Amino acid sequence: MYTFNRILTVVAVALVALLTGGCIHNDLPYPRIAANITDIMVEGQANAPVIDPQTRTITIAMDEEADLQHVALLSYKLEPEGCTAVGLDQELNLVRPLYVTVSLYQDYVWTIKATQNVERYITMSSQMGAPVIDVPGRRVIVYVPRGTDLSRLKVLTMKLGSSAAVMTPDIVGVETDFTRPVEVVVSDYGRESLWTIYVEVIDASVTLTGVDAWTRVAWLKASVADESTGGFEYRLQGADDWIRVPQNEVTAVAGVITARLSHLSPMTAYEVRAYCGNDASAAESFTTGGEIQLPNATFDEWWLSDKVWNPWAEGGSPYWDTGNKGAATLGDSNSQPTSDTQSGTGYAARLSSEFKGIGSLGKLAAGNIFTGVYVRTDGTNGILNFGREFSARPTRLRAMFKYNSAPVSHVGSDARFADWKGRPDTAQVYIALTDWSAPYEIRTNPRNQQLFNPADPHVIAYGSFSCGETVADWTPLSVNLEYRSTSRVPRYILIVCTASKYGDYFVGGAGSVLTIDDLVLEYDY
């Protein structure tokens, strides 16, 4: 009996110890799952926001009419489910960066920034060249040629704030004495800023201010005292005779003339000068660039590694890649070489959209090929690096294609595509030139999704071609590049060809096939 009681006592003490100081501690850490803002919409935004999950930064371009102090939040989306956000109020102040804390087990601080491109300008009688509009310094400098009467200048047009701004005094259309700086107050959404306008006299009646030399094209810019008599002349370096740029290629605005000089020879030295009446500027030399083409742009080089077709020669240097490494985890490659070519020789790229998996345990894999690298597979999602180094400035992309458009059979999980089943699938080919500092990482996983955005401010030029119907015979396609700057030099080129335009969202038609071949970059207009 003593032994039994002792055993009971020991058990009781052990239980007390277990329930008090001897409790089991849960030392397992919470899972580390990134909490992301995947979409946001505010009143007055100009286009889709640029969302960077790596830096947790969102940049929203706002219309110039928007009051950045009082921005209405219309909607936002957090991923994954269960996230909460602190700082996303019904009304946002975006005059300065806004910091938002998104939480799921851990806190993640996101930064929301607004950009607002307010159009500012001034034109004045006798003006020569473009004015200097110094926004941080709130000052304007207008240039006029020597001999101009500064005491009787007339401001023809002026806008220094948003379209809702009021200027005091309003000097537009009024002869004004500019022998001394003139001050005006610009009132905008309850804020006032004092601007100072200076007029400076220069001796020259014409000045060449810029030459942006491409491969077969050069963009010219000059300041002139008289737009009606201004223009440009060019010649091969060392030649005797000047050739005038046709006047239908010259544009004049507020004392500035610009021109596009086409049909030049690659890798050639030229001279150019501007003229105004009988006066000519100093000549400036420039050299055009090379007419660069892309490696394996005919898609003749492939090699098979296990089940993965790779669009380069075995042992060679990759330039193009596909989503085959991801697709082959659940089946065969869906981007493959084909001997069905227009010329009857070599190979083309056959890009097929296929469902990979069984039932709900799978996804649509859109056939694709792109300049860049397939980095790795994240579950059933892909991580890619978009872009290859490239510094030339082509004007268009040409290629040959065929397309079989299947009805959309899979709509993914994005609500925007919920009712798309049965619609004709669409092929897409697009090209972009960018000044990214490194290849751009693409992630298709909805939890940390990052896709290419043509509105990215690093995009210098972009063009796209889409086809939403079956094209049975080989047909040429052309994609013109629309440049946002003639002076910015690209660092990367991105070309993407896909059988399903919305394949990044796992939306498309099983059976859609894009066959593409003979890609060529052109450099003239």
Secondary structure per residue as TSV (DSSP state, phi and psi in degrees):
chain	resnum	aa	ss	phi	psi
A	1	M	-	360.0	-41.5
A	2	Y	H	-60.3	-42.7
A	3	T	H	-63.9	-42.3
A	4	F	H	-63.2	-42.9
A	5	N	H	-63.8	-36.6
A	6	R	H	-66.1	-38.6
A	7	I	H	-64.2	-41.0
A	8	L	H	-61.5	-40.6
A	9	T	H	-63.2	-43.8
A	10	V	H	-62.9	-41.4
A	11	V	H	-64.7	-41.5
A	12	A	H	-62.4	-45.9
A	13	V	H	-60.9	-40.4
A	14	A	H	-64.0	-39.9
A	15	L	H	-65.7	-42.0
A	16	V	H	-60.5	-44.3
A	17	A	H	-62.2	-37.9
A	18	L	H	-67.5	-37.7
A	19	L	H	-84.9	-9.9
A	20	T	T	-116.6	-106.4
A	21	G	T	-67.0	-19.2
A	22	G	T	-97.2	19.7
A	23	C	-	-59.5	148.5
A	24	I	-	-78.3	125.8
A	25	H	-	-92.9	136.3
A	26	N	-	-88.3	95.2
A	27	D	-	-91.9	4.9
A	28	L	-	-69.6	127.7
A	29	P	-	-71.7	153.1
A	30	Y	-	-62.7	147.4
A	31	P	-	-63.4	143.5
A	32	R	-	-97.2	98.6
A	33	I	-	-119.1	121.5
A	34	A	-	-62.3	134.6
A	35	A	-	-101.7	121.4
A	36	N	E	-122.4	149.0
A	37	I	E	-94.2	113.6
A	38	T	E	-99.8	-13.0
A	39	D	E	-161.7	149.6
A	40	I	E	-154.4	143.3
A	41	M	E	-137.2	130.1
A	42	V	E	-126.2	157.8
A	43	E	T	-69.3	129.8
A	44	G	T	93.0	5.4
A	45	Q	B	-75.8	144.1
A	46	A	-	-83.4	-33.0
A	47	N	S	-158.3	-173.6
A	48	A	-	-62.6	141.1
A	49	P	-	-69.3	154.5
A	50	V	E	-97.2	112.7
A	51	I	E	-110.0	123.0
A	52	D	E	-118.0	98.2
A	53	P	T	-65.2	-24.8
A	54	Q	T	-65.8	-44.7
A	55	T	T	-97.3	-2.2
A	56	R	T	52.9	52.6
A	57	T	E	-126.6	137.5
A	58	I	E	-123.1	127.0
A	59	T	E	-113.6	123.1
A	60	I	E	-114.9	120.5
A	61	A	E	-83.9	123.1
A	62	M	E	-106.1	149.0
A	63	D	-	-62.3	153.1
A	64	E	T	-71.1	-17.1
A	65	E	T	-79.0	-12.4
A	66	A	-	-71.9	139.6
A	67	D	-	-90.9	105.6
A	68	L	T	-65.9	-18.6
A	69	Q	T	-75.0	-24.0
A	70	H	S	-135.2	82.6
A	71	V	E	-107.2	119.0
A	72	A	E	-76.3	128.0
A	73	L	E	-84.5	118.5
A	74	L	E	-90.9	-42.5
A	75	S	E	-166.0	160.5
A	76	Y	E	-156.6	162.7
A	77	K	E	-134.1	132.5
A	78	L	E	-112.8	146.2
A	79	E	E	-136.4	142.0
A	80	P	S	-80.4	-177.3
A	81	E	T	-61.0	139.4
A	82	G	T	104.3	-7.8
A	83	C	-	-68.6	152.4
A	84	T	E	-127.7	156.1
A	85	A	E	-132.8	136.0
A	86	V	E	-115.1	122.8
A	87	G	S	118.2	-11.7
A	88	L	-	-91.8	81.3
A	89	D	-	-86.9	172.3
A	90	Q	S	-64.0	-29.1
A	91	E	E	-127.1	129.6
A	92	L	E	-111.9	145.5
A	93	N	-	-104.2	108.4
A	94	L	-	-109.7	19.6
A	95	V	S	-61.5	-37.8
A	96	R	S	-122.0	164.3
A	97	P	-	-54.5	138.2
A	98	L	E	-105.1	130.3
A	99	Y	E	-104.1	125.9
A	100	V	E	-122.1	132.1
A	101	T	E	-99.5	117.1
A	102	V	E	-106.4	129.8
A	103	S	E	-124.7	138.2
A	104	L	S	-157.9	98.7
A	105	Y	S	70.5	-50.2
A	106	Q	S	-120.0	164.8
A	107	D	E	-95.8	139.1
A	108	Y	E	-128.8	123.5
A	109	V	E	-93.3	122.0
A	110	W	E	-105.8	148.1
A	111	T	E	-114.6	126.0
A	112	I	E	-110.2	121.2
A	113	K	E	-119.2	145.8
A	114	A	E	-113.7	137.6
A	115	T	E	-114.3	144.8
A	116	Q	E	-140.7	106.9
A	117	N	-	-87.7	91.8
A	118	V	-	-83.7	125.5
A	119	E	-	-75.6	119.2
A	120	R	-	-121.8	137.9
A	121	Y	E	-158.3	163.2
A	122	I	E	-152.5	136.5
A	123	T	E	-128.7	145.9
A	124	M	E	-142.3	149.1
A	125	S	T	-59.2	139.4
A	126	S	T	69.1	10.0
A	127	Q	-	-64.1	143.9
A	128	M	-	-125.9	118.0
A	129	G	S	78.0	-179.0
A	130	A	-	-78.9	141.8
A	131	P	-	-75.5	163.0
A	132	V	E	-97.2	121.0
A	133	I	E	-115.3	102.6
A	134	D	E	-94.3	97.9
A	135	V	T	-67.6	-49.2
A	136	P	T	-61.2	-36.8
A	137	G	T	-86.1	-5.7
A	138	R	T	52.0	51.4
A	139	R	E	-140.3	153.4
A	140	V	E	-129.3	135.9
A	141	I	E	-121.9	124.1
A	142	V	E	-114.9	135.1
A	143	Y	E	-103.8	139.2
A	144	V	E	-133.9	154.2
A	145	P	E	-75.1	158.0
A	146	R	T	-59.9	143.1
A	147	G	T	98.4	-7.0
A	148	T	-	-74.7	137.5
A	149	D	-	-80.3	101.7
A	150	L	G	-69.3	-18.1
A	151	S	G	-80.4	-8.4
A	152	R	G	-137.6	51.7
A	153	L	E	-93.5	146.1
A	154	K	E	-116.3	127.5
A	155	V	E	-78.3	120.2
A	156	L	E	-85.7	-46.5
A	157	T	E	-143.0	150.3
A	158	M	E	-161.0	135.7
A	159	K	E	-148.6	113.8
A	160	L	-	-116.3	-1.6
A	161	G	S	-135.2	-163.3
A	162	S	-	-69.9	175.7
A	163	S	T	-66.6	-13.5
A	164	A	T	-95.0	0.2
A	165	A	-	-73.8	151.6
A	166	V	E	-120.0	134.2
A	167	M	E	-109.1	135.1
A	168	T	E	-132.8	123.4
A	169	P	S	-73.9	156.5
A	170	D	-	-86.6	104.5
A	171	I	-	-100.8	5.8
A	172	V	B	-68.5	127.5
A	173	G	T	83.3	4.1
A	174	V	S	-113.7	131.8
A	175	E	E	-64.8	128.3
A	176	T	E	-132.2	146.4
A	177	D	-	-84.2	112.1
A	178	F	-	-109.5	23.3
A	179	T	S	-66.0	-19.8
A	180	R	S	-128.9	159.4
A	181	P	-	-58.6	143.7
A	182	V	E	-111.9	132.8
A	183	E	E	-106.6	139.7
A	184	V	E	-134.3	150.6
A	185	V	E	-105.3	127.9
A	186	V	E	-108.0	118.4
A	187	S	E	-104.6	129.7
A	188	D	E	-147.0	112.4
A	189	Y	T	52.4	44.9
A	190	G	T	80.9	-1.5
A	191	R	E	-106.7	141.9
A	192	E	E	-118.2	140.7
A	193	S	E	-135.6	139.1
A	194	L	E	-96.0	119.4
A	195	W	E	-107.6	144.9
A	196	T	E	-119.4	130.3
A	197	I	E	-109.2	123.8
A	198	Y	E	-112.7	145.2
A	199	V	E	-119.9	125.5
A	200	E	E	-118.7	142.5
A	201	V	E	-96.0	133.8
A	202	I	E	-124.6	155.5
A	203	D	S	-79.4	-41.4
A	204	A	-	-73.0	145.9
A	205	S	S	-92.8	-10.8
A	206	V	E	-151.9	135.6
A	207	T	E	-140.4	126.6
A	208	L	E	-77.6	119.3
A	209	T	E	-109.7	-10.7
A	210	G	E	-169.8	141.6
A	211	V	E	-137.0	116.6
A	212	D	E	-107.2	103.6
A	213	A	E	-92.7	125.2
A	214	W	-	-103.0	-131.0
A	215	T	S	-102.8	-55.5
A	216	R	S	-116.8	8.8
A	217	V	-	-135.8	144.5
A	218	A	E	-134.4	142.6
A	219	W	E	-108.8	127.2
A	220	L	E	-116.1	147.4
A	221	K	E	-146.1	138.7
A	222	A	E	-150.3	157.1
A	223	S	E	-103.6	135.1
A	224	V	E	-136.1	152.6
A	225	A	S	-79.0	-29.1
A	226	D	-	-133.7	104.9
A	227	E	G	-60.6	-33.3
A	228	S	G	-68.2	-20.5
A	229	T	G	-113.9	13.6
A	230	G	E	-95.7	153.8
A	231	G	E	-176.5	-166.4
A	232	F	E	-134.1	153.2
A	233	E	E	-132.9	148.7
A	234	Y	E	-143.6	165.9
A	235	R	E	-164.2	161.0
A	236	L	E	-61.5	141.9
A	237	Q	T	-60.8	125.8
A	238	G	T	94.7	-9.8
A	239	A	-	-74.8	162.0
A	240	D	S	-87.4	-40.2
A	241	D	-	-99.1	139.2
A	242	W	-	-88.9	145.8
A	243	I	E	-113.9	126.3
A	244	R	E	-80.3	136.3
A	245	V	-	-71.3	130.5
A	246	P	-	-54.6	139.2
A	247	Q	G	-64.1	-24.2
A	248	N	G	-72.6	-7.4
A	249	E	G	-98.1	-1.8
A	250	V	E	-103.7	133.5
A	251	T	E	-119.4	136.2
A	252	A	E	-122.1	129.5
A	253	V	E	-146.0	118.9
A	254	A	T	50.0	52.7
A	255	G	T	79.7	6.3
A	256	V	E	-121.3	132.0
A	257	I	E	-116.3	142.2
A	258	T	E	-132.3	157.9
A	259	A	E	-154.4	150.5
A	260	R	E	-104.9	119.2
A	261	L	E	-100.9	112.5
A	262	S	-	-109.4	176.7
A	263	H	S	62.5	33.7
A	264	L	-	-83.0	168.3
A	265	S	-	-96.8	140.7
A	266	P	T	-66.3	152.5
A	267	M	T	52.1	45.5
A	268	T	-	-131.1	141.3
A	269	A	E	-90.3	133.0
A	270	Y	E	-129.5	166.6
A	271	E	E	-124.3	147.9
A	272	V	E	-142.3	150.0
A	273	R	E	-148.1	158.6
A	274	A	E	-104.0	154.5
A	275	Y	E	-134.5	156.7
A	276	C	E	-143.1	109.8
A	277	G	T	62.4	-123.5
A	278	N	T	-94.8	-1.3
A	279	D	E	-94.0	147.9
A	280	A	E	-132.6	146.7
A	281	S	-	-79.3	171.2
A	282	A	-	-64.8	145.7
A	283	A	-	-78.1	148.9
A	284	E	E	-128.3	138.0
A	285	S	E	-93.9	148.0
A	286	F	E	-150.5	156.9
A	287	T	E	-125.4	130.4
A	288	T	-	-75.1	160.6
A	289	G	-	-88.8	-178.1
A	290	G	-	-86.3	156.0
A	291	E	-	-91.8	86.0
A	292	I	-	-84.4	135.6
A	293	Q	-	-113.6	164.5
A	294	L	-	-89.2	142.3
A	295	P	T	-61.5	143.1
A	296	N	T	50.1	38.1
A	297	A	T	-74.6	-7.4
A	298	T	T	-95.8	-3.5
A	299	F	-	55.1	38.6
A	300	D	-	-85.9	-19.3
A	301	E	-	-102.3	120.8
A	302	W	-	-144.4	157.7
A	303	W	E	-151.3	150.1
A	304	L	E	-103.9	122.6
A	305	S	E	-117.2	106.3
A	306	D	T	58.5	-114.8
A	307	K	T	-101.9	3.4
A	308	V	E	-102.1	116.8
A	309	W	E	-82.0	130.7
A	310	N	E	-116.7	131.1
A	311	P	S	-84.5	57.5
A	312	W	S	-159.7	162.2
A	313	A	-	-71.2	145.6
A	314	E	T	-58.7	127.8
A	315	G	T	82.5	-4.3
A	316	G	S	-86.9	-175.6
A	317	S	-	-96.0	119.5
A	318	P	-	-67.1	142.6
A	319	Y	-	-128.9	-42.6
A	320	W	E	-99.4	158.8
A	321	D	E	-149.8	173.7
A	322	T	-	-136.1	179.4
A	323	G	S	-90.0	16.8
A	324	N	H	-60.3	-35.1
A	325	K	H	-62.1	-33.9
A	326	G	H	-77.3	-45.0
A	327	A	H	-63.5	-35.7
A	328	A	T	-72.6	-10.7
A	329	T	T	-69.3	-21.7
A	330	L	S	-122.7	13.2
A	331	G	S	166.8	-155.4
A	332	D	S	-89.2	169.1
A	333	S	-	-62.1	138.4
A	334	N	S	-108.1	4.4
A	335	S	E	-121.3	112.0
A	336	Q	E	-138.3	163.2
A	337	P	E	-75.1	151.3
A	338	T	E	-138.5	144.7
A	339	S	S	-85.5	2.1
A	340	D	-	-78.0	92.2
A	341	T	-	-123.6	161.5
A	342	Q	S	-65.5	-39.3
A	343	S	S	-81.4	-16.9
A	344	G	S	84.8	2.9
A	345	T	S	-128.2	159.9
A	346	G	S	70.1	-153.4
A	347	Y	-	-134.1	162.2
A	348	A	E	-126.2	173.2
A	349	A	E	-96.7	122.9
A	350	R	E	-105.7	110.3
A	351	L	E	-108.9	111.5
A	352	S	E	-115.8	131.5
A	353	S	-	-87.5	125.7
A	354	E	E	-139.8	149.3
A	355	F	E	-83.2	129.3
A	356	K	E	-114.8	120.9
A	357	G	E	125.3	-166.7
A	358	I	E	-130.0	122.7
A	359	G	T	57.8	-129.0
A	360	S	T	-79.2	-8.2
A	361	L	E	-91.2	55.4
A	362	G	E	-174.6	178.6
A	363	K	E	-148.3	163.9
A	364	L	E	-75.5	129.1
A	365	A	E	-106.4	112.6
A	366	A	-	-80.0	127.9
A	367	G	-	-63.0	133.1
A	368	N	E	-155.7	161.1
A	369	I	E	-148.2	141.8
A	370	F	E	-152.9	157.9
A	371	T	E	-80.7	115.1
A	372	G	E	150.1	-153.7
A	373	V	E	-138.3	133.2
A	374	Y	E	-80.8	114.2
A	375	V	E	-82.7	-55.0
A	376	R	E	-167.0	171.2
A	377	T	E	-106.0	130.2
A	378	D	E	-108.2	93.7
A	379	G	T	67.4	-113.3
A	380	T	T	-109.3	18.3
A	381	N	E	-115.0	160.3
A	382	G	E	-108.1	149.3
A	383	I	E	-122.7	121.6
A	384	L	E	-128.5	155.8
A	385	N	E	-109.9	116.3
A	386	F	E	-90.7	137.2
A	387	G	-	107.1	145.8
A	388	R	E	-127.7	148.2
A	389	E	E	-59.8	136.8
A	390	F	-	-170.5	133.0
A	391	S	-	-126.8	1.4
A	392	A	-	-80.0	169.9
A	393	R	-	-128.2	83.9
A	394	P	-	-71.6	165.6
A	395	T	S	-105.3	-22.3
A	396	R	E	-160.3	163.8
A	397	L	E	-117.5	131.6
A	398	R	E	-118.3	152.1
A	399	A	E	-161.2	172.0
A	400	M	E	-113.7	141.7
A	401	F	E	-148.8	160.0
A	402	K	E	-134.3	153.2
A	403	Y	E	-149.9	133.1
A	404	N	E	-108.8	115.4
A	405	S	-	-95.4	111.1
A	406	A	-	-91.9	154.9
A	407	P	B	-62.5	144.5
A	408	V	-	-61.2	121.8
A	409	S	-	-109.7	-19.0
A	410	H	E	-134.6	134.9
A	411	V	E	-118.8	8.1
A	412	G	-	62.8	-156.0
A	413	S	S	-112.2	-2.6
A	414	D	-	-78.4	125.8
A	415	A	G	-61.3	-23.3
A	416	R	G	-63.0	-23.7
A	417	F	G	-108.5	13.0
A	418	A	T	-58.1	-34.5
A	419	D	T	-106.1	24.4
A	420	W	-	-87.8	-9.1
A	421	K	T	-58.2	135.1
A	422	G	T	93.4	-16.6
A	423	R	S	-70.3	153.7
A	424	P	B	-65.5	134.1
A	425	D	-	-70.5	159.8
A	426	T	-	-128.0	128.3
A	427	A	E	-84.6	155.0
A	428	Q	E	-143.4	141.1
A	429	V	E	-129.6	123.9
A	430	Y	E	-136.8	157.6
A	431	I	E	-135.5	139.9
A	432	A	E	-141.5	143.4
A	433	L	E	-111.9	131.1
A	434	T	E	-134.7	163.1
A	435	D	-	-116.4	40.4
A	436	W	-	-55.4	151.6
A	437	S	S	-81.7	-13.6
A	438	A	S	-158.2	165.1
A	439	P	-	-54.7	147.7
A	440	Y	E	-90.3	125.4
A	441	E	E	-80.6	126.7
A	442	I	E	-105.7	132.7
A	443	R	E	-131.1	123.5
A	444	T	-	-93.8	-7.7
A	445	N	-	-65.2	122.5
A	446	P	G	-57.2	-24.1
A	447	R	G	-68.7	-33.2
A	448	N	G	-138.5	40.2
A	449	Q	-	-58.4	135.6
A	450	Q	B	-144.2	114.0
A	451	L	-	-117.8	165.4
A	452	F	-	-69.6	136.5
A	453	N	-	-123.4	114.2
A	454	P	T	-58.5	-21.0
A	455	A	T	-83.3	-1.1
A	456	D	-	-51.7	128.7
A	457	P	T	-62.2	-15.9
A	458	H	T	-80.7	-6.4
A	459	V	E	-81.2	119.4
A	460	I	E	-87.9	-39.2
A	461	A	E	-146.9	149.2
A	462	Y	E	-152.1	146.3
A	463	G	E	-154.3	149.4
A	464	S	E	-142.9	146.1
A	465	F	E	-127.9	133.1
A	466	S	E	-129.0	149.1
A	467	C	E	-139.8	119.4
A	468	G	-	-111.6	26.3
A	469	E	S	-145.1	161.2
A	470	T	-	-72.9	131.4
A	471	V	E	-122.5	103.1
A	472	A	E	-77.8	-29.8
A	473	D	E	-106.1	156.1
A	474	W	E	-58.8	128.4
A	475	T	E	-137.6	139.1
A	476	P	E	-74.4	145.9
A	477	L	E	-125.5	154.0
A	478	S	E	-138.5	132.7
A	479	V	E	-123.0	110.8
A	480	N	E	-82.1	137.2
A	481	L	-	-88.6	125.6
A	482	E	E	-99.2	115.4
A	483	Y	E	-90.4	139.7
A	484	R	S	-96.0	-11.3
A	485	S	-	-155.6	138.2
A	486	T	S	-91.0	-11.8
A	487	S	S	-101.9	-25.8
A	488	R	-	-69.3	134.4
A	489	V	-	-98.8	126.4
A	490	P	-	-65.2	156.2
A	491	R	S	-117.2	-22.3
A	492	Y	E	-140.0	149.6
A	493	I	E	-117.4	136.4
A	494	L	E	-124.6	123.7
A	495	I	E	-127.0	128.3
A	496	V	E	-127.2	129.5
A	497	C	E	-122.5	129.4
A	498	T	E	-145.5	146.9
A	499	A	S	-77.4	-19.7
A	500	S	S	-133.2	111.2
A	501	K	T	-56.1	-35.8
A	502	Y	T	-105.0	30.1
A	503	G	G	-62.4	-25.6
A	504	D	G	-60.1	-25.3
A	505	Y	G	-99.7	9.8
A	506	F	T	62.3	37.7
A	507	V	E	-114.2	130.5
A	508	G	E	164.7	-174.6
A	509	G	-	-111.0	121.0
A	510	A	T	-62.4	121.3
A	511	G	T	110.3	-8.5
A	512	S	-	-69.8	134.0
A	513	V	E	-136.0	122.2
A	514	L	E	-106.6	121.6
A	515	T	E	-109.6	125.2
A	516	I	E	-137.1	147.8
A	517	D	E	-158.1	162.4
A	518	D	E	56.3	58.4
A	519	L	E	-76.2	133.3
A	520	V	E	-136.1	133.9
A	521	L	E	-93.0	132.1
A	522	E	E	-110.9	154.4
A	523	Y	-	-127.1	10.0
A	524	D	-	-126.5	167.9
A	525	Y	-	-107.1	360.0
